[in-house]
């Protein structure tokens, strides 16, 4: 059986990555993300770049209620 170019799981991963990229870009250009406040909430994040902070938020920060 030919499942096509991408399996269902792979296709969902691609969609998820595209959505994350859109979220990342929207957060970055919105001007609504307070980088100083986010860094202040966890000293371990102090050395991260702004882009790394957004990635952190998208991966784990939102799950931890950091908003």
C-alpha positions in Angstrom: 0.0 0.0 0.0 1.4 3.4 -1.0 0.9 5.9 1.8 2.0 8.9 -0.3 4.9 11.2 0.1 4.5 11.6 3.9 2.9 9.4 6.5 0.1 10.8 8.5 2.5 11.2 11.5 5.2 12.9 9.4 2.6 15.2 7.9 1.3 16.2 11.3 4.9 17.0 12.4 5.4 19.2 9.4 2.2 21.0 10.1 3.2 21.4 13.8 6.6 22.9 12.8 4.9 25.3 10.4 2.5 26.4 13.1 5.3 26.9 15.6 7.2 29.0 13.1 4.1 31.1 12.6 3.7 31.5 16.3 7.4 32.4 16.7 7.2 35.0 14.0 3.9 36.5 15.3 5.3 36.8 18.9 8.6 38.3 17.6 7.0 41.0 15.5 4.0 41.8 17.8 6.1 43.7 20.3 3.9 42.1 23.1 6.5 39.7 24.5 8.2 41.3 27.4 11.7 39.8 27.2 13.0 41.5 30.4 10.0 40.2 32.4 10.3 36.7 31.1 14.1 36.6 31.9 13.4 38.0 35.4 11.0 35.1 36.1 13.8 32.5 35.8 17.5 33.4 36.3 18.5 30.4 34.2 17.1 32.2 31.2 19.1 35.4 31.7 21.7 34.5 29.1 19.3 33.5 26.3 18.8 35.6 23.3 15.4 37.0 22.5 14.8 34.3 19.9 15.9 31.6 22.3 13.4 33.0 24.9 10.6 32.7 22.4 11.6 29.2 21.6 11.7 28.4 25.3 8.2 29.9 25.7 6.8 27.9 22.8 8.4 24.6 24.0 7.8 24.7 27.7 7.0 28.2 29.1 3.4 28.2 28.1 2.9 24.8 29.7 4.4 26.2 32.9 2.0 29.2 32.9 4.8 31.7 32.0 2.7 34.3 30.3 
